[in-house]
Amino acid sequence: MKRKGFDYLKGITAVDYKDHLEVVYILYNTEQKKQEVVNVNLKDDESIHTVMMLYRSADWLERELSEMFGIKIIGRDAPRLLLEKWNGTEAPLRKSFVWGNEDYKRQQQ
């Protein structure tokens, strides 16, 4: 997409559909003032490759995606978790996440 002039990454997020996850990339062409949305479907613990070599702004967005949705991102290792009190083993934005579980409570103390 960068070859097509989409030189700015506005955001990355994901959607949990219970049977699969969908990663959503929001790209922007600053010259033509156009926006494009790219969706990638993931099944059963599939992983995605980092896009940091194309878009430097993907750094924190990918870290958030990894921590909040539990999506494995190939080609990057975050030095630490974004949320200091979080153990990083659960994915709070997944529909299967149970608020108030013992792991979560232990980390909040």
C-alpha positions in Angstrom: 0.0 0.0 0.0 2.9 2.3 0.6 3.8 2.0 -3.1 0.3 3.3 -3.9 1.0 6.5 -2.0 -0.5 5.6 1.4 2.4 7.1 3.4 0.8 7.5 6.8 -0.6 4.8 9.2 -3.5 6.4 11.1 -4.3 3.4 13.3 -4.3 -0.3 13.9 -7.0 -2.1 15.8 -8.7 -5.5 15.9 -12.2 -6.9 16.1 -13.0 -10.2 17.9 -15.7 -12.1 16.1 -15.5 -15.1 18.5 -14.6 -17.5 15.6 -11.8 -15.3 14.3 -10.0 -12.0 14.8 -9.8 -9.3 12.2 -6.9 -6.8 12.3 -7.8 -3.4 10.8 -5.2 -1.1 9.4 -6.2 2.5 8.6 -3.9 4.1 6.0 -3.8 7.6 4.6 -2.4 9.1 1.4 -1.3 12.6 2.4 -0.9 13.8 -1.1 -4.3 12.8 -2.5 -6.0 13.1 0.9 -7.5 9.5 0.6 -8.0 7.0 3.3 -7.9 3.2 2.9 -8.9 0.5 5.3 -7.2 -2.9 5.1 -8.6 -5.9 7.0 -6.7 -9.1 7.7 -8.5 -12.1 9.1 -6.7 -14.3 11.6 -7.8 -17.8 12.6 -6.8 -19.8 15.7 -3.6 -18.2 17.1 -2.3 -17.1 13.7 0.2 -14.3 13.8 0.9 -11.3 11.7 4.2 -9.6 10.6 5.1 -6.2 11.9 4.7 -3.2 9.6 7.2 -1.1 11.4 9.6 -1.2 8.5 7.0 0.6 6.4 5.3 2.7 9.0 7.3 3.8 12.1 4.0 4.8 13.8 3.1 1.1 14.1 5.4 0.7 17.1 3.0 1.6 19.9 -0.1 0.5 17.9 1.3 -3.0 17.4 2.3 -3.2 21.1 -1.3 -2.3 22.1 -2.7 -4.8 19.6 -0.5 -7.5 21.1 -1.3 -6.8 24.7 -5.0 -6.1 24.4 -6.0 -8.7 21.9 -3.2 -11.3 22.4 -2.2 -11.2 18.7 1.4 -12.4 18.1 3.4 -10.0 15.9 6.4 -11.5 14.1 9.5 -9.4 13.8 9.3 -7.4 17.0 9.9 -7.8 20.7 8.6 -5.1 23.1 11.1 -4.4 25.9 8.3 -4.1 28.4 4.5 -4.1 28.7 2.6 -0.8 28.1 0.5 -1.4 31.1 2.8 -1.8 34.1 0.4 -3.7 36.4 -0.7 -6.1 33.7 0.8 -9.6 33.4 0.4 -9.7 29.7 -1.0 -13.2 29.7 -4.6 -12.4 29.1 -6.2 -10.4 26.3 -8.8 -7.9 27.9 -10.3 -6.8 24.6 -11.2 -10.4 23.5 -14.8 -11.6 24.1 -13.5 -14.6 26.0 -11.8 -12.4 28.7 -13.4 -12.6 32.1 -13.1 -9.4 34.2 -12.3 -9.9 37.8 -10.4 -13.2 37.3 -7.7 -14.0 39.9 -4.8 -13.1 37.6 -6.2 -9.7 37.0 -7.0 -9.0 40.6 -3.4 -10.0 41.7 -1.9 -7.6 39.2 -4.0 -4.7 40.4 -2.8 -4.9 44.0 
